[in-house]
Amino acid sequence: MSNVQEALLPPKILFDLAKNAGVAFNGDQPWDITVHDPVVYQRILSQGSLGFGEAYMDGQWDCPALDQLFDRLLSIEDIEKTVSKRQKLKLGIKAVYNKLRNLQNYKRAFQVGEQHYDIGNDLFEIMLDPTMSYSCAYWENANTLEQAQKNKLDMICQKLKLSKGERLLDIGCGWGGLVSYAAEYYGVEAVGITVSQEQQDLASAYCKGLPVRIELIDYRELDGVFDKIVSVGMFEHVGLKNYRTYFTKAADLLADHGLFLLHTIGRYKTSRSFDPWLNKYIFPNGKLPSAADIAQAADGLFLIEDWHSFGHNYDRTLMTWMKRFDEGWDKLKHRYDQRFYRMWKYYLLSCAGVFRSRRGQLWQIVLSKRAGRRSYRSTRRFSFSQEHAKAD
């Protein structure tokens, strides 16, 4: 064996970890890791997932099928424990720091909007469907991303039992796809809020002519009373220390007869940590809730009427976004460099692996107030079609 070949061999701890997942370094399977620079090993051992992701961004290793790689790695139950003592100490200190500090306080609320959602509407317009839905699609009876997202939007409207003339609040409205759909097809008046200036600008244009208002504010600033409330893909930014505040605010805003639908990514078990690479490059100050976190935060404020889990749909959604991003890269590369391309690819495909391995969950939860004294019957269907009658 030459000195070059020997240098590319991994340390035993990483070799054993990869082997346990059915992954090889410099192997010939699509999920294997091809090492271009042996410094990768030290970056993994000293920085864990942050070093692994940054080394990929820097072109120090490659993998033909990142989604398959992460599915395999994340299928190992104790992968978080298979790190050096030094890395465990760092993670422990970080966990204590995060527990003591409110990383999602009001002053930091707009950070994720500025860093992630304000990257550029051109990127999201190429990657997403025409409704600009940046959350898990519902692929039941759908062959295209657009249809799957419209299925999701319509199912949400049906779960909320929307009626003409009602007031709908969307906490974290994104680019306005849901509020515009609800206003157009269900005849509601809607208010959407976001912490992204780019989202507000595009959503306002998207909803022009509809009884919809898009505001650039934090949820803690809201007041008023709404018949129905929805929040899709926003709770992941709320933070553990603010869960009770969030549900208390929603309860204050919701009419006694109303319904509140929460659509969120969740963890399969309770944890106070968040992946450091995703936190640094994609979703600063993010935190994924567990089922226990949500139940505890809503305790005494809401009744849980329905809990719908369909995380397997997110795998397909992410893979479709990746395909659209890849196909549209020629239109984007004049604004974004190759390191950004590798970062975004790593983000989408690693997250697909998270859901495929079932570490990631996706929930739609319908909540009501006890004072409403209403019976609730949920739905898993949708009625959207090209002939869907618009509200009068």
N, C-alpha and C positions, 0 to 999 in steps of 0.2 A: 504494500500500500504506500502511495506517495505521501509526502508531507502535506500537500494540498488536500488530498482526499482525507487524510487523518484529521486535519484541522476542521473539516466540515462535519465531523462526527459529533453528535450531541453528548452532553454529560449524562451519566447514567440515570439521574433522577428524571430528566426530560425524556430520555429514551424509553424508560419504563412507563412513564405517564402516557406517552403517545402510543406505545404498544398496547397498553390496556384499553385504549380507545380504538384500536385497529388502524392506527395512523403510523406512517413511517416518515422519517426524514430522508429526503432524496429518493423516495420510492417512485413507483410508476403508476399508482392509482390516482384518480382525479382528486381525491381528498388528501393526498400526501403533501408534505411540505418540502418545497425545494429551497434549499438554503444557498444564497449567493454570498453571504458574508457571515462568518462564524461569530461575529460580535452579537448576533441575534441571541445566542444562548445566554450571554451575560445580561443582556437587556431584559430577557424573560425572568431570569433568576433574581435580578435586583429590583425590577419594577413590575413584575407580574403582567396582567393583561394590558396595562398601559404601555409597557415596553414592547409587548408582542404587537400591538396595534400600530405603534409609531414606527417600529421596524418595517412593517408592511408598507406603510405610507412612504418610507424612505427607500423602498425597493430592495430591501435586504433579504426578503424571502417572497416566494410566490406560492400559489396553490390554484390549480385550474377550477376547483369547485369549493369555494369558501363556505358556502351554505352546508355542504356535506361534511366539511371539516369540523365546523362548529357543532353540528348535530351530533357528531361522534364524540367530540371532546366534552360537550355538555351533558352527554348521557352518563358520564362517570359521576356518581353521586358525591364523592369526596374530593372533587377536583380542586375546590377552594382550599382544602387542607394540604394539598400536595405542593407546598411552596416552602422556601427556605425559612429558617427561624427569623432571619433579618426581615424578610418580607412580611411574615406574620406580625412582627412587632410594629412595622409601619402601618399595616392594615388595622391593627388594634388601636393605635394612637389616633388614626384617622376616624375610626368608628366613634371613639370617645369624643373627639372634636365635633363631629357631625351631630352627636346626640346633645351636646351642650349648646351648640349654636344653631339659631334658626336661619338656615341657608335660603329659605324662601320668604323672608320677611318682606314688608312692603317696599323697602328701598331696593331690594334685589329682584322684585317681581318682573321688571321689564327686561332683565338681562337675557333671558332665553329668547325673547322676541327679537332683540337686537342681534344676538349671535347666530340664531338658527333661522327663525322665520323671516328675518329681513335679509337673508343671503341674496335673494333675488327672485322676483316672481317668474323670470324667464326659466329658471331651473325647475320650479314646481309646475309651471304650465306644461313643460315637456314631459315630466315624470308622471303627473297625475292625470286623471280623467277630466272631461269638460266641466264637471261639477266642482272641481278642485277639492275633492274630499281627501284629506291627508290623515286617514284613519282606516281601520280594518274594513274591507268590503264584505258583503254577504253573498257568497257565491252559489247559494241554492238556486237552481234553475237559471244560471247565468253563464254565458260563454265569453263575455267581454268585461273589461274592467268597468266601463261606463254603466253597463246594466247591473253589475254586482254592486256598485256604489248606489245606484238609484234604488235597488232592492233594499239596501241598508237604510237609506233616507226614508223610504216609504214605511218600512217596518217600524222605525222610530216613531213616525207620525201616528201609526196605528196603535203602538203600545201606549202612547201618550193620550190616545182617544181625542185627538185634536178636533175642534169644532169651529165653524166659521164665527169670526168675531172675537175669539179668545185672544188673550195676550200671552205671547210666548217669549221667554228669555232663554238665550243661548249663551252659556258661560264658556267662553273660549270658542268663538264662532268661526275661527279660521278665515277662509276667503268667502264665507257667506253662502256656501252651497246648501246647507240645511235650512237656514232661515228663508232663503229665497224659494226653496222647494215648498216649505210649509205654507208660505204666504200665497204662492201661486196655485197650489193644488188643494190646500185645506182652508184657505180664506182667513188665516190668522194675521194679527198684527204682531210684529216681532222686533225685539231688541237683541242685537248681538254685541258681545264685548270681546276685545282682544288686547294683547299687550304688544302687538306688532304693528308698526306704522304701515309697512308694506301690505299687510293683510287688510288693514282698515281701508286703505286707498283702493285696492282692487275690489274688495267686498262691497264698498259703497257704489262703485261703478256697476258691479255685477247685479246689485239689487235695485238699480235705478228704476223708478216707476212703480215699485212695490211698496206696501206699507211696512217698510223695514228701516230701522235705524242702526248704524254700526258705530260703536263708541270705543275709543282708545282709553280704557280704564282698567284698573285692577278690580277683581270681584269684591274686595272688601269695601269699595267705594259705592256699591250699588244701594239703591233704595227703591221703594215702591212695592206693588203687589202684582203678581203674575198668576194667571190660571195654570200655566204649565211651565216647567223649567227643564232644560236639557243641557247636558255638558258632555261633549264628545272629544276624547283625547286630550283633555286639559288637566284632569285630576293628577296625572303623572308629574305635574309641575307644582303641586300644592305643598307637599312636604309634610312629614309626620307631625311636626309641631303645630301645623295649621289645620289638620284634618277636622278637629272639632269646630274650629272657627268657621271652616268652609261649610260644614253641614248646618251649623247654627245660622249662618247667613242665608243659606238656601231655605231653611225652615221659616225664617223671618220674611223672606220674599214671596213664599208660596202661599196662595190662598188656601183656606182650610179644605176646600173641595178639590184641590189641585193634585197633580202628579209630577214627579221629578224623575227623569231618566238619566242615569249616570252610565256612560260608556267609557270604560277604562281598561288599559293593560294592567295585569296583576301578576304577582309572584305566586308560585305554587306553595311557598312557605314564607313565614314571617322573617324578615331580615332588615337590619338597619343600614346595610351597605348599598352602594350603587356602583356599577362598573366604572372605574376611574377613567377609562378611555372614552366612554360615552359621555361622561360628565365633562371632560375637558374639551372634546371636539364637537359634540352633537347637542346634547341637552344639559347645559349647566344647571346645577342644583336640582337635578331630577331625583325622583324617589318613587319606586313602584310599590303600591300597597299590596298587602296580602288580604285574603278574605276576612281574616280576623281583625285587621286594621280597620277595614271599612265598617264591619259590624259594630265594633266598639265605638267608632267615631259617630255613627248614626244612632247609637243606643239611646232610647228615650225621646228622640226627635222625630224619627220616621218609623213607619211599618215597612218591612220589605215585602213587596207584593209579588215580585218576580225576579229571578236571577238566571240569566241566560248566558251560557258559556259557549263560545265558538272560536276559540283560539286557533284551531287548525286553519281557519280561513285567512289568518294573517300571514301564514307561510306563503300561500299562493298570491296574496296581495303584494307582499314584499318582492317576490320573484318577478311579478308583472311590472312593478315600479322599476326594478333593476333593468329589465329588458327595454323599457321605454327610455330610461336614462341613457343606457348604452347606445341605443339606436339614434338618440338625439344629441349625442356628445359633439358631433361636428358643428352643431349650431351653438354650442356652449363654450367650446374650448378657447375661443378668443377672449373670454372673460375669466375662465377658471383654469388653473394650471394642472399639470399631470399629478402633482401631489394631492390636489383636491379630488381629482378623479379617483385615485386609489383610496382616499379617505371615504368618499361617498359610497364606493363599491363595497368597501369593508363594512361600513355601517349597515347597508341594506342586506347584504348576504349573511353577515354574522347574526343579525336580528332574525332573519329567516330560520337560521339554525337554532336560535333560542326557542322559537315557537314549535319547530319540528321536534325538538327534544322534549317538549312539553314543560320546560322550565317557565316559559312565558304563557300567560293566560290572557284571554280577552273576555270581558264581561259586560253585559248590559243589565243594569239593575234598575228596577222600577220601584220607587218609594212613594208613600203617601203619608198624610197626617191622620192620626187616630180620630181627630175631631171631624174628619170628613165623613166617617161612617158610611163608606161606599163599598160595594162588592167590586172586585176587580177580576177580570178574565183576560189573561195574557194571549199573545199571538206569536207565532213563529212564521207567519205568512206575510205576504205583501201583495198589493193589487196593482203595482205600477205596470203599465204597458204604454206603447206609443199612443193608444187611444184613451189613456187616462184622462177623464174629464176634469178640466180645471174648475176651481171654485168660481161661482158666479160673482 
